[in-house]
């Protein structure tokens, strides 16, 4: 290496800062609360050669690390094969096709080549969750879809911006196929602006240090990330570690889906084998390959967060393609639940396997559901339609040192629930209740964190509610003697009567009118260790905080406070 350590460190920080500024630009300029407030988005820098990850924003969703790498690589390959128009300076491609390196249709990716001296130096890419992409139900979360066409508009890589200008024809096709189309221009402009800010910041780095120096730094950073991940893996005892995780159902057939994982550790590498998992399913809980790969990567990022994020960090990780299972979805399998729900079951399986090898580093299972709740209808007071998308947090699993985090974000990202005040201002709803779901964490020496309990009422007009959640049948797994966390619950109150979905946390097109309510309880995290070993002072503290009654504490932890 010809670079000195200080220059390398400065370039690394500058690339990271570039991605972080892209994230902030995207959120601050977006119209939709799910992006502007919940930060359901991500930005990154990718190789011009093969689309491999160079850097990603620290405030972006971790699940997109492998996904955007995969989709950028696909665009590069399609251009080389003549299946996609070649790029020019200022072009921005749009794509959301799950089978071309994506997630579900609502996660829309933009990709822009960065030109230097007449050649593409790298690609900038970002993903934003659009609150609607058409399809059978408002919000795109069709719980009983049996084909991807029922989930919404599917876009291959096409140029939405040509030489810096929005293509009106492509834009018209998009807006003609989605709900509340007039609001999408704000998200589109924000997504493009983030890429342009990234290009400006990247040019500043290149002008300061020179293109060749930055290229050398990128290669060195990738090499070091791989080396650091290998060093961490080397601390794991050689062997095979097995686990299982379960999806409640696919939304169509009311039977669980199994994720069967075998992790083989040899030397300084890990091989992940999901071949024993369930076959492709009828409903929308299939996972495309890019999401499956990314789920493994993000799980390992949870375990070894000190490894810098780049393609190098994934090199010691081999995922055997799970052909013939629901974790390798092929067209036309529906996939709306893959990124938000199945990805978290995959991560849970990784945690459950690796905690056997690294009990002092890996936690019990987190809540593992994004709590996808979409509500679409007409607001008569404002004379316009709306689509509301609610995500929610849950409890994290306990670990060897402490209790799990309460109401944390989903396993796959840093997205947070939009503030209640923003949701009530933007949509005709009232949150009647919003609090910790006390007692929902699994009992253990270190208990799981608590989930969220909320109740929302439709104030006026009519609407349709849809849910694609999970962990309604099986709670997040406890480990080493710890109890499972509480399951997800959904109850709809219409005309004074309570309705629980047949699939517990999945249903679509539930008609609501003014005064009807939806009540949700998100899962708590799994417990870690034998509950009878819990410190009595911690039990007393939980009782004093109102998390448990004295009777419940005695039943769960086996000792009087």
N, C-alpha and C positions, 0 to 999 in steps of 0.2 A: 504494500500500500504506500503510495506517495503522499497521500493526504496526512496532515498532522491531526491529532486527536481533537484539538479545539475546533478546527475548521469543519471536521466531520460532524461534531456535535452541533455546531451552529447551523449547518445545512439541514441536519435532521430536524432540529427544532423549527427551522423556517418552513420546511415542507409540511410539518404538522400544523403550524400556525396557518398556513395557506388553507388547509382543509377545514380547520376550525372556523376561519373567517367565511368560508363558503357555507358552512352549516348555519352560522349566525345570520348571514345575508338571506338565506333561504327562509328561515323561520320569521325573520322580522318583516319580510316583504310579502309573505303568503297571506291569502285571504282565509283559508280554511282553519278553524280552531285545531283540528287534528295535527296540522303542521305548525301553525303559528304558536300554539300554546302547548300541545302535547309533544312536539318535536319528533313526530313519526317521519323521519327522513334521515338521509345520510349523504355524505360527499366524499370523494376520494380521487387519487391520482393513480393512473394505471399505465403499464408499459405499452409503448407503441408497437412492440414486436409481438407479444402474445397476450396482452391485456392483464398481466399479473399485477397484483397489488403493490404499489409503492408506498402510499400513505393514505390514511383515512382519518376523518375528523374524530376527535375524542368524544364529541357530543352526538355522534351518529349511532344508529342502531347496529350493534355487533352482528346481527344475523345477516346484514347486507355485505359483510366482508368477503364471503365467498361468492355471493350472488352477483355482485357488480363485477367482480373479477371474471366470472364465468360469462356474463352477458357481454362485457366488453370484448372478450376473446372471440365470442361468437360473431359480433359485428365485424371484427377484423377479418375473420375467416370468410364471412359471407361477401365482404368487399373483394377479397382476393379471388374468390370463386366466381365473381360476376353476378352474384345473387342479390347484391345491394349496391346502390349507386355509389361511386367513389366520392370521397370527401373533398371539399374545397374549404379554403379559409373562411371561417364564420359559420360553417354548417353545424347544426345540432341535430342529432338523431333522437328519435323517440321510440321506445319499445317497451311492451309489457307482456309479451308472449311468455308464458311460464316455461314452455318447453325449449326456449332459447336462452336459458340461463336466468330464469326469473323466480318469482314466488307466486302470489296470487295476482289477479288482474289489477287490483286496486293499487299495487305498488308500481308506479310508472317511472321508468328510468330515462334520463337524458344522458347522451354521450357526445362530447365535443373534442375533436382533435386539436392539439396545440401545435402550431407550425413554427419552425425555426429554419431559416435559410432554405426555404422551399421544401423541407421535409417535416414529417410528423415527429415531434419530439416525444410526445406522450399523449394520453387521453385523459380528460377530466370527465367524471361521471357522477351523477347523483340519482337518488331515488326519493320520491315523495309519495305518501299514501294519499291518493285522491279519495274524497269521501263518497264518490259514486263513479262508476264506470259503466253504467247501464245494466243490462241483464234483467233477470226475473224480479228481483226485489231491490228496493232502495238500499244503497250502501254496498251492494255486491255480495254480501254474505248470505248466499242461498244455501240454507241448511239441508235441503233435499235435492239439490242439483244432481243430475246424473250424466251431464256432459258439460264441457267447459263453455260452450256457446250460451248456456243458460245463465252463466255467471257474469257476462258482460262483453264489452268490446275488446277484441284481441288484436294487438298491433305488432306486426313484424318491424324490424328496424327500417324506418323511413325518415326522411329529412323534414322535420317540422320547421326548422329555421334554415334558410338557404342564403349563404353569404351574409348572415346577420339579420335577415328579414324573415318574419313569420310567414309561412306559406298559407295563404287564406283558404286554399282548397283542402289541404290536409286538416287545417283547424276546423273547417266547416264539417268535415266528415266526423271528426271527434265530437264536436258539440252537438251534432245531430243525433248522437247515439247515447248521450248521458243526460242525467237529470240535473236540474239547476245549472244549466250550461253556462249562463252568463257569469257565474262566479268563478269558473275555471280559469278565465284569462288571468286573474290575479295570481293563482298558483303557477300557471305556465310561465308568466313573466318573472316570478320570483325564482323559479327553478333555473331559468336561463340566466338570470342576473347572477346567481350564485356561481355558475360556471365562468362567467366573464370576470367576476371578481377574482376567482381562482387563477385565471389566465394572467391577469394584471400582476398578481402577487408572484406568480411563478416567473414571469418575465423579469421582475425585479431581482429575484434570486439568480437567474441565469446571467443577467447583465452584470451583476456584482462579482460572481465567482467564475463565470464562463461555463459554456455548455459541457465541455469535456470534464471539468472538475465535478460538476453536479452529477453527470453520468457515472463517474467513478465512485462518488459518494453513495449513490443509489445502490450500485452493485455491492459495495462494502457493507452497507446497512442490511441488505438482504442476507448476505453471508453471515453476518454476526447474529441476526435474528435466528437463522437456522442453527447456528452453533449454540446459542443460548437455550433454544428449545431442546436440542439434543442433550445438553448438560442436565437440564431438568428431568428429562425422561430417564436418563441414566440412573437417577436416584431411586427409580421404581424397581422393586424386585422383579426379576425375570419370571414370566409365567403367563397364564391365561386367566382372565377375569371375566366372569359372565354376569349378566343382569337381564332383567325384563322390565318393561314399562308398558302401560296400557292406555289406549285411547278408548273413551267411553263407548262410542259407536261412530259410524260414519254419517249419521243423520238420516240414512235411508233404511238400512238393516240394523235392527236394535240388538247388536251383538258387539262385544269388545273386539278391538284390534290389538294385536300383540307386536311389540317391538322387542325382538330377541337379539341381544348384542353379545358378541364375544370379542374381547380386546386382548390381543397377544402382544406382550412386551418382550422384545429381544434387543439386547444391547442398548442402543440409543434411539430406537424407533418403536412406533406403535402401529399395529394393524387392526382396523375395526371391521368386523364382519357382522352384517345384519341379515344374513341369508335365511335365518330361521323365522323371520317376521311374517306377518299375515300377507296374504295375496292382495293384489289391487282390489280396492273396494268400490262399491257402487256409488257412494256419496262423495262429498267434497273434502274428505280427509286424506286424500292421496298427497304425497309429497314428490315434487320434481327433484331430479338428481342434484341440481345446484343448491336447493334448500337443504337437502339431506347433508351434503358435504359441509355447507356453511354452519349447520347445526353442530356438527362435530367440532369444527374449528372454534366456534364461540364457546362451547363447553370447555375446551382445553384452555381457552383464554381466561375463563373463570378460575380454572385450577392454577394456571401459571400466568397471572396478570402482569408479571414483570417483564415478559418477553415483548419487545417492540413489535408492533403490528405491521407486518408486511408479508409478501408471499413466502419469504424465507421461513417464517414461523410455522408454515404448513408443510414444509418439505419433509420433516420426519414423520408425518402422519399419513398413513395409507388407508384409504377407505375402499374396500372391495365393493364394486358396484352391485347394489342389492337387486339385481334383475329378478323379475317375477314376483316382487313384493310391492306393497303399497308405498314404499319409500323410493320408488323409481318410476314415477308416473309417466305414462306415454299418452299422447293425444288419442282420444278426446276425454280422458279421465278428468273429472272436475277436481279443483285444487284450492278452493277458496280458504280452506282451513289449514293449508300446509305451513305457511309462514308464521301465522299467529299461534297455532295450537300444536300441530304435529311436530314442528321444529323443537318445541319445548319438551315434548315427550322424548324425542331423540336425545336432547341434552340431559334429561332426567336419567335415561338409560346409561349415558356416559358417566354421570355422577355416581349412580348406584354401582357401577362396575369399579370405578377408580377409587371409591371410598374404601374398598377392600384392600387396596394397595397403599393408599395414602390417607389413613384415617385422621391424621393430624392436619391435613390440608383441605380435604373435600367435605362439603356440608351434606346434610340431609336434603331431600328434595324440596325445592321452592314451589310456590303456588302453581307456576307453570301454565298459566292461562292469561291471555290478553283481555279476556272478558268482552269479546266483540259483541256490541249491542248497537244495532242500526235502527233508526226510527225515521221514517219518511212519510211526508203527508203535505197538507195544505194549511197555511196559517191565514184564516180569514181576516184577521185584524190588519195584516200587512199586505194581503192580497197577493201572496206568492207561495210557491212550493218551497219545501225545505228537505234536506237530508242531514240528520244528526248522527254522528258516529261517536260512541262512547267506548273508551278503553279504561281499564281499571287495574289497580295493583293488587297484590296479595302478599301473604307471608313468605319469608325466606326460611330455609331449613336451619336448625340449630347446628352448631359445630363444636369442635373440641374445646373451644375457649369460652363461648358465650351463646346466648339465645339468638334466634334468628331475627332479622329485621322485619318490622311490621309495616304493612302496606307499601312494600317495595315495588319497583317497576317489574315488568315481565323479565323472564330469564334472557330473552332475546334482544333486549334493547334498553335504552335509557328513556323511552317515552314515558310520560307521566299523564295522569288524568287531567284533562283540561279543567281549569277552575270552575266551580259551580256557578259563580257569578257570570262568567263569560258564556257558559252554556245557556243560562236562563236569559241572558241578554240577546243571544243569537237565535234561540229557538223557543217555541211556545210551550215551555215545560217549567215545572217547579220541583226542586229537590226537597222532598219532605223530610228526608233523613239522610245523613252522610256521616259515617263514623267508623271507628275500628270495629271489626267483628270479634268481640271479646270471646276468649276461650277457644278460638278456632285453630290455634297452633297445636301441633302434635306434642303430647307429653314426652318428656325426656329429661336426662340429666341437664341438658340445655334444650329447652322447649323450642318449638317452631314459632316464628313470628305470626302475628295475627293478620287476617285478611281484612277486607273492606265490606261494610254493609251500607247499601244505599237504596233509596226508594224515590222514584221520579214519577210525577203526575203530568199527564197531558192536559194543558189548560184550556185549549180551544181547538176547534176544527176536528178533523179526522186524520188518522195516521195508521201505518202498518209497521209492526215491530218484527225484527228478525234477530236471532241469536246464533252465533257459532262460537261456543265456549267449550271447555272440557274440564275434566276432573270432577264431573258430577256423579260418577259411579264409584270411582276410586280416588281417595284422597292422596296428596303428595306423600311419597314414601318416607317413613322414618328409618333410621339406620342404627345398627349396633344396639338394638333393644329399644329404640325410641318408637313412639306411636306415630301413625300416619296423621297428617293434618286433616282438618275438616274438609268435606267435599264442597264443590260449588253448588249453589242453589239459585233457582230462578222461579219466581211466582208472579203471575199476571192477575190483577184484580180487575174484573169487568162486571159491571152491574152488581157489585157486591159479592160476586162469587170468585173464588180463587182457582186458578188454572196452573197446573205444573206440566211443562212439556213432557211428552212421552219419552223423548230422548234426554230428558233431564236438563241439559244445557244447550240443546240445539232445537230450533224450530224457526219457521219463517212465515211471513205474511199473516201475523196475528193482528186482526183489526182492533183498533182502539178509537175511542171517542173521548170527548172532554170529560174529565173526572176519573178516567181509568188510570191505573197505576201499575208500574213494574217494580218489583222488589228483587234485589240481587244480593247474594252473599258470596264473596270470593273466597277461595281456599286459603287455609293457613298452611304454613310450612311444616315439614316433617320434623319430628323430635330426634334428638341425637343422644344416644346412650340410655341406660336404664333409668326410668323416671324415679325409682326409689332412691337413687343416688343424688337427687337434686338437693341443693343446699336449702335447709329449712328457712333461712333468711330470705332466699329468693321466693320461696312459696309464700311467705308472709307478705313480702312486697307486692306480689301479684294480687293477693287478696285485698290488700289495702288500696291498690289501684283500681279495683273493681273488675279485674280480668277474670277472676274465678270467685265463686262462693266458697266458703270454708268447707262445705260438704263436697263440692266438686273437686277441690284441691286434695282432700283426703282420699277420695276415690281414685283420682288420676295419679297422684304421687305417693300414695301409700303411707303418708305420715301427717299427723296433725301439726298445723303451724304453731 
